[in-house]
Amino acid sequence: MSRRVSGYGAPLWHLLLLVACFVVAGYVTTRVVAAGIWLGFAAWLVGAIILHDLVLYPVYSAADAATQALTRRASRRTPRPAAINHLRVPAALSGLLLLVWFPLVLRGAERDYRGAVGLSTSPYLARWLLITVVLFGVSGLLYAVRRGASSRADRRAPCV
């Protein structure tokens, strides 16, 4: 067994975890097929892969590179905490919320949602925008606190 595992190139726990993931994926696949929604699921999966890999990934990679270039240029002038992660984290959380709830946020599921729960999807856009503003606001406040602490530490440091 140790010869096989050493040929695998990773610890045994990694192989067992990978097998467990395939077991769970197989179970989910059987449930999707049993529910009769496999064609819609396959279309969604292929669409998500194409949309993410061919459209979204290049867009947010370019936006991240541009933001890094701007923050790097600004940080060369005065040493301070990196601002990039204070932009990445709220943007990623906001994007994840939009990805999960986009049919409700963009009112694409109004008829189905109203039929299922009897409510409108109209509050979702305002709520998502509010959460996004709060995420960026808290992150900006945290950045300001870190930057203030950094500048106070720089003033207290002895000149050499």
C-alpha positions as CSV (number, residue, x, y, z in Angstrom):
1,M,0.0,0.0,0.0
2,S,2.8,2.4,0.8
3,R,4.3,1.9,-2.7
4,R,1.0,2.9,-4.3
5,V,0.6,5.9,-2.0
6,S,4.1,7.0,-2.7
7,G,3.5,6.7,-6.4
8,Y,0.4,8.9,-5.9
9,G,2.6,11.7,-4.7
10,A,0.5,12.9,-1.8
11,P,-0.3,11.7,1.7
12,L,-2.9,9.0,2.2
13,W,-5.4,11.4,3.8
14,H,-5.4,13.4,0.5
15,L,-6.3,10.3,-1.5
16,L,-9.1,9.4,0.9
17,L,-10.5,12.9,0.9
18,L,-10.4,12.9,-2.9
19,V,-12.3,9.6,-3.0
20,A,-14.8,10.9,-0.5
21,C,-15.4,14.0,-2.8
22,F,-16.0,11.7,-5.8
23,V,-18.5,9.6,-3.7
24,V,-20.4,12.8,-2.8
25,A,-20.4,14.0,-6.4
26,G,-21.6,10.6,-7.5
27,Y,-24.5,10.7,-5.0
28,V,-25.5,14.2,-6.0
29,T,-25.5,13.1,-9.7
30,T,-27.8,10.2,-8.9
31,R,-30.2,12.5,-7.1
32,V,-30.2,15.0,-10.0
33,V,-30.9,12.2,-12.5
34,A,-33.6,10.7,-10.2
35,A,-35.3,14.1,-9.9
36,G,-35.4,14.4,-13.7
37,I,-33.5,17.7,-13.9
38,W,-30.2,16.4,-15.3
39,L,-30.5,18.3,-18.6
40,G,-31.1,21.6,-16.9
41,F,-28.4,20.9,-14.4
42,A,-25.9,20.0,-17.2
43,A,-26.8,23.2,-19.1
44,W,-26.4,25.3,-15.9
45,L,-23.0,23.6,-15.2
46,V,-21.7,24.1,-18.7
47,G,-23.0,27.7,-18.8
48,A,-21.4,28.5,-15.4
49,I,-18.1,27.1,-16.5
50,I,-18.2,29.0,-19.8
51,L,-19.4,32.2,-18.2
52,H,-16.8,32.0,-15.4
53,D,-13.8,30.8,-17.3
54,L,-14.2,32.7,-20.5
55,V,-15.9,35.9,-19.4
56,L,-15.8,36.6,-15.6
57,Y,-12.3,35.4,-14.8
58,P,-10.6,37.6,-17.4
59,V,-12.7,40.6,-16.3
60,Y,-12.0,40.4,-12.6
61,S,-8.4,39.5,-13.2
62,A,-7.9,42.6,-15.3
63,A,-9.7,44.7,-12.7
64,D,-7.5,43.2,-9.9
65,A,-4.4,43.9,-11.9
66,A,-5.4,47.5,-12.6
67,T,-6.3,48.0,-8.9
68,Q,-3.0,46.5,-7.8
69,A,-1.1,48.8,-10.2
70,L,-2.9,51.9,-8.8
71,T,-2.4,50.9,-5.2
72,R,1.3,49.9,-5.7
73,R,1.9,53.3,-7.4
74,A,0.3,55.1,-4.4
75,S,2.1,53.0,-1.8
76,R,5.5,53.9,-3.3
77,R,5.0,57.5,-2.3
78,T,4.2,56.8,1.3
79,P,4.6,53.5,3.2
80,R,1.2,52.3,4.4
81,P,-0.9,49.2,4.7
82,A,-1.9,47.6,1.4
83,A,-5.3,48.7,0.2
84,I,-5.8,45.9,-2.3
85,N,-7.2,43.4,0.2
86,H,-9.6,46.0,1.6
87,L,-11.1,46.1,-1.9
88,R,-10.8,42.4,-2.8
89,V,-12.7,41.1,0.3
90,P,-15.8,43.2,0.1
91,A,-15.9,42.8,-3.7
92,A,-15.6,39.1,-3.5
93,L,-18.3,38.8,-0.8
94,S,-20.6,41.1,-2.7
95,G,-20.0,39.2,-5.9
96,L,-20.7,35.9,-4.1
97,L,-23.9,37.2,-2.7
98,L,-24.9,38.4,-6.2
99,L,-24.0,35.1,-7.7
100,V,-26.1,33.1,-5.2
101,W,-29.1,35.4,-5.2
102,F,-29.0,37.0,-8.7
103,P,-32.4,35.6,-9.8
104,L,-34.0,37.4,-6.9
105,V,-31.7,40.5,-7.0
106,L,-32.2,41.0,-10.8
107,R,-35.9,40.1,-10.5
108,G,-35.5,37.2,-13.0
109,A,-37.5,34.8,-10.8
110,E,-40.4,37.1,-9.8
111,R,-43.2,34.9,-11.1
112,D,-41.8,31.7,-9.6
113,Y,-40.8,33.3,-6.3
114,R,-44.3,34.9,-5.9
115,G,-45.9,31.6,-6.7
116,A,-43.8,29.7,-4.2
117,V,-43.8,32.1,-1.2
118,G,-46.3,34.8,-2.1
119,L,-43.8,37.6,-1.8
120,S,-42.2,40.0,-4.3
121,T,-38.5,40.0,-5.2
122,S,-38.4,43.8,-5.3
123,P,-36.6,44.2,-1.9
124,Y,-33.6,42.0,-2.9
125,L,-31.8,44.6,-5.0
126,A,-31.9,47.3,-2.3
127,R,-30.8,44.8,0.3
128,W,-27.9,43.6,-1.8
129,L,-26.8,47.2,-2.5
130,L,-27.1,48.0,1.2
131,I,-25.0,44.9,2.2
132,T,-22.4,45.9,-0.5
133,V,-22.2,49.4,0.8
134,V,-21.8,48.2,4.4
135,L,-19.1,45.7,3.4
136,F,-17.1,48.4,1.6
137,G,-17.8,50.9,4.4
138,V,-16.5,48.5,7.1
139,S,-13.5,47.6,5.0
140,G,-12.7,51.3,4.3
141,L,-13.1,52.0,8.0
142,L,-10.7,49.2,8.9
143,Y,-8.3,50.4,6.3
144,A,-8.4,53.9,7.7
145,V,-7.8,52.6,11.2
146,R,-4.8,50.5,10.0
147,R,-3.4,53.4,8.0
148,G,-3.8,55.7,11.0
149,A,-2.0,53.2,13.3
150,S,0.7,52.8,10.7
151,S,1.3,56.6,10.4
152,R,1.4,56.9,14.2
153,A,4.0,54.1,14.4
154,D,6.0,55.8,11.7
155,R,6.1,59.1,13.7
156,R,7.1,57.3,16.9
157,A,9.9,55.4,15.2
158,P,13.3,56.9,15.7
159,C,15.0,58.4,12.7
160,V,18.2,56.6,11.7
